[in-house]
Amino acid sequence: MKTPVIVFTFTFLTVFSVIAQEDNLISENTLSNEEVVKMRSMELPTYRGGIEAMHTFVHEEIKYPELAFNQGVEGVVMVNFRISKEGKILNPYISKSIHPALDQEALRLVKDMPNWTPALQNGEPQEVAYQLPIRFALTN
């Protein structure tokens, strides 16, 4: 019998190489050298309590959707969002879909996360874009 396993892939936890500029996201390829240096000197946002606390939250809160389980669907859902200067999660959306039920569960999880510690640059909080992969897997 297959059992659901939800793996939170810490190794792929990444901050986009983008900055906010008048509500537009700009890739690192279009930035000046000065802007790239500025971005790279930023302290990244962190989940309050660290990776282990995030791991605990994910494993306690996420549920494998019955429809996807019954259909044997598994894979990685990528959720993109912004972390505000106050550490709030803003505008989460699915950037890589594998199944509507898994996408919906991944979005619900991210929306239910507590506030993060925001990114800092020169001691000042910064809003940044973030991408979080969540792997849904079935084991025998």
Secondary structure as GFF3:
##gff-version 3
##sequence-region A 1 140
A	DSSP	beta_strand	3	8	.	.	.	ID=ss1
A	DSSP	three_ten_helix	10	12	.	.	.	ID=ss2
A	DSSP	beta_strand	14	15	.	.	.	ID=ss3
A	DSSP	beta_strand	18	21	.	.	.	ID=ss4
A	DSSP	beta_strand	24	27	.	.	.	ID=ss5
A	DSSP	three_ten_helix	28	30	.	.	.	ID=ss6
A	DSSP	alpha_helix	33	40	.	.	.	ID=ss7
A	DSSP	beta_strand	46	47	.	.	.	ID=ss8
A	DSSP	alpha_helix	50	61	.	.	.	ID=ss9
A	DSSP	alpha_helix	66	71	.	.	.	ID=ss10
A	DSSP	beta_strand	75	83	.	.	.	ID=ss11
A	DSSP	beta_strand	89	96	.	.	.	ID=ss12
A	DSSP	alpha_helix	100	112	.	.	.	ID=ss13
A	DSSP	beta_strand	116	117	.	.	.	ID=ss14
A	DSSP	beta_strand	119	121	.	.	.	ID=ss15
A	DSSP	beta_strand	124	126	.	.	.	ID=ss16
A	DSSP	beta_strand	128	139	.	.	.	ID=ss17
###
